[in-house]
Amino acid sequence: MDAYLVHVLSPGDLDTIATTREAGTRIAYSEQQLSGWILAVQGVVAYLKGQPRSGGKIGILGISLGAQIASAASLG
């Protein structure tokens, strides 16, 4: 089994989330960025599936926001 760590949030995303005081603003930012994050994870999955040694099945695991992204990415 191969395992890969995909860090989908950019330094800018992390900075914005960390420095925004209002929860509503953080939530709105995350909702605005979510489709891009999902596409990024789907791109990594597609790349891994295309590798010669791939068995064709990829598991995705996320925690907190990562779980939301992983769940949505697995549906695509």
Buried (B, 14 or more C-beta within 10 A) or exposed (E): EEEEEBEBBEEEBEEBBEEBEEEEEBEEBBEEBBEEBBBBBBEBBEEBEEEEEEEEEBEBEBEEBBEBBBEBBBEE
